[in-house]
């Protein structure tokens, strides 16, 4: 048996996308290469893992079981790499990593993660610098003003933008969607989504912490205040009944309690990617940090 990690990564990604083409794009591979890896994995395991349909690709029963084991193997691989890297770095000289960010999740979630990682690695100094726009972040990464950049953005739009920058790469840390959050007392019990009328009600103050999503062109015409301060959002939700648009991951970290509720917008799906943007020549220290952040996000992201 010659099972390889890249075969497992392809299988797990296909389980998420339901498409060989989408997986090829996300993993920066050709579709024939993805297909060949799955075919070899099927031969090694002696079972059929995928069924090709007119609408996409579906997992067989054996494929579904295989995906569960593949996820565990990939997670163990990350833990093993992180453990080895940590051991090798303990005796190293102090290292400074600068992270440039436009991401709401960076501002709300990552400080706690970075504090945890910093406690584990005493020789590591991590600094976060803010960028006012995606364009500014890309420029800072290209000019080596930071080790890597952290963004939360519409997935396909971000990939289209980065296709214009041959020296840059994108690492997926977590996939997400936009949700709208408020206090439960302000909505009806049977309500399972926010209407656009509720979201854009000029009487309601809307604190939109995600200014770079597909609803922005509509939302900015209304009473919108941009902020990434979680405590500020809590106070305004509790005192004024404000509704807050945010990534689902930010909601799960800070607002997913009995008194709060996060719902999607009616007929509006805003796919997001939490990603790291870095140069092709990024150093090993930054690569290690990206891998550790990804692992922490995956462990805390409730699917």
N, C-alpha and C positions, 0 to 999 in steps of 0.2 A: 504494500500500500504506500502510495507516494502523495498523500494528502498534503496540500500546502495552504499557508495562511491566505494567500491571495484568492484561492478558490473559495474559501469560507467567507471572505469579505464580499465576494461577488454574490454568493448565495444569500447572505444576510441582507444585502442591499436590494436584491431582486425581491425578497420577501416584503420589503418596505415599498418599493416603487411599482411592483407588478409589471415591470417592463425591462427587457434587456437593453433597449436603447437608452432609457433614462439612467440605468445603472452605468452604462458605458460612459455617458456624459459626466456623471457625478464622480466616477473613479478615474476620469481622464484616460479612458481606454477606447479601443474600437469595439464595435458590437461583435465582430467575429472572434476577437480575443476573449471577450466575456463568455460567449457561447462555447468556445473551446475549453475554457476552464471548467465550466459546468459539466460539459460532456466528459472530461477526464475524471471529474469528481464522481459522476454517476458510474463510470466504469470501475473506479477504485472501490466504491461502496457496493457495487453490484445491484443497485436499485435505480429506478427512475425518480428524479427529484422534482422535475418541472414538467408541466403540460402546456404546450403552446396553443393558445386560442386565438380567435379572430380579434378579440379585444385586448389581448395582452398575454401575460404569462401567469400561471397559477401553480401553486405548490401541490404536490401529491401528499398523501398522508405521511409517507416516508420523508418527504421534503420538509414538512412542518416539524417533524421530530428532529430532523437533522439541523434545522435552523436554531432550535433551542440549545442543542449541544454546541453548535458553532459559536453562538453568542458567548457562552461560558468560556470556550477555548480562547476566543479573541480577547475577552476581558482578562483572563489569566496571563495572556501574552503581554498585555499592557502592564499589568502588575509586576510581572517578572522583569520587564525592561526597566520600569521605574525603580524597582528595588536594586537592580544592578547599577543603574545610573547613580542612584543616591549613594551607594557604597563607594563607587569610584570617585565621587565628588566631595566626600567628607573631608579629605585631606587637601583639597585644592585651595588656591588663593581666592580671596573674596571676588565675587562675580556680581556685576550690575546688569540687570535686564530692564530695559525701558519699554513699556507697553503704551502704544498710542491708541486712543479709544474714541469712538463716537457711539458706543453701544450702551443702551439702557441697562442691559444685563450686566455689562462690565461694571457700571457705576453702582448697581444695586446688589449684585450677587458676588462678583469677584473679589471685593475687598476681604470678605470673610475667608474665601478660598486662598487668597494670597497670604493672609495672615497665618493660616494653617500650614501652608507650604513653607513659609519663611521660618516658622518654628521648627520645622523638620530639618531645614538646611540653613545652618547658622551663617554660612559663608555667602549666602545669597541676598543681594539687595535688589528689591523690585520697586520700580517707580512707574506711576501711571501719569501720562500726560494727555490732556484732552485735545481733540481736533474739532473744529467748528463744522466740518463737513466731511463727507466721504472723499471728496477730491483732495482736501487738505491732508487727510490721513494717508491716502495713496502716495501723495508727494513726499510726506515725511518718511514713509517706508522706503520708497525708491531712493531717497537721498541719504539713507542710513542714519536718520535722526532718531530712530527708535529700532528696537530689536524686531518687533512685529506689531501689527495693528489688530485691534479687536472690533468687530462690527456686528450689528444686528440689522439685517436688511432683507428685502424681498429676494428670495433665492435666485430666481432666474435672471432678474435685473442685475444682481451683483455679478453673476457669472458672465453676463453679456459685457458688463463694464470691464471686468478683469481680462477678458479675451483681447482687449486692446493693449494690454500691458504684458509683453512677452517675458519680462524679468520677474514677474510676480506670480505667486501661487496662492491658492485658497485651501485651507484645511477646515473641514466641517467639524465643529465641536458639538453641535446639537441642532436638530430641526425643530421648528416650533410654529405656532400660529398666533395671530393677534386675538386677544380676548378683551372684553370690556368688563370692568370691575366696579361694584358699588356695594353699599350696605343692603342686606336682605330686606330690611324694613321698608325700603323705597320701591320695591317691585312686588308684583302679584305672585302668589305662590305657584301658580301654574305656568308662569312665564319661563320659557326655556331658551330665549334669545332676545337681543335688543333690536328693536326696529331702527331704521335709519332716522326716523322722526325723533325717537327718543335720544339717539346719539347726537343729533344735530340741533336739538331743541335750544333756541337762543336764550331761553330763560334759565337753563341749567348751565352752570359753569363746567366746562369740560377741561380736565387737565390731561393733556395728551402727552405721555412720555415717550411716544414713538413717532417722531416727526418725519420718518422716512419710510412710509408704507403706502399702500395703494389708496388709502382713504385720505391721504394728506391734501390732495387737490380740493376735495370737498370740505374737509374739516377746517382748513386754515381760513376759510371764509366766515367761520363762526367764531364764537367766543372761546378760543383755545389758548391755554397757557402751557408752555413746554417746561417740564421739570423732571429730573431723575431722582428726586429725594423721596424715598419711601415713606418716611415719617410725615412729611408734608402732605403726601397723598392720603394717608390714613386720617389725618386731622380734617382735611377738606371733605372726605367721604363721610365722616362721622358728623361733622357740623353742618354741612351744606347740602348733602345728598349728591355731591358731584360724582360723575362717572369718569373712570380713568381707563384709557386705552393703553394696553401694555402687552409685552410678550407673555405667553402662557407660563414660561419658566420664571419670570419675575413674580407673577401671581402666586405660583406654587411656593416660592420661597417666603414671601412676605404677607400675602393676603389670604391664603387658603385656610381660613378659620371659619367657624360656624356663622359668624356675623357677616362675613363677606361672601359674595358670589361672583364668579367670573363666567360670562356667557359670550357666545359668538355674536357677530352682527348678522342680521337677517340677510340671507342670500349673498353674503360677502365672505369669501374665504381669503385670508391674507397669509400665504405661506411665508415663513421667515426662516432664515438660517443664522445661527450664531457661529461666526467663523473667525479664523485667524488668517490674516494676510501677511505674507512674508516674502522676502527675496529668494531667488533660487540659491544664492550663496549664504543663506542663513546659517549661523553657527550652531554647534551641537547643544549649547546651553539653552538657547532659545527654543530649539526643537524639543528638548526635554521638558521645558516649561509648558509648551503647547500641549504635549502629550499628557502631562499631569493635570492641566486644566480640563482637557477633554474628559479624562477619567472621572474627575470630580463632578463635572456637569452631568455625565451619564449616570452616575450613582445617585444624584439628587433629582434628576428629571423624572417625574412620574408620568409615564406614557399614558 
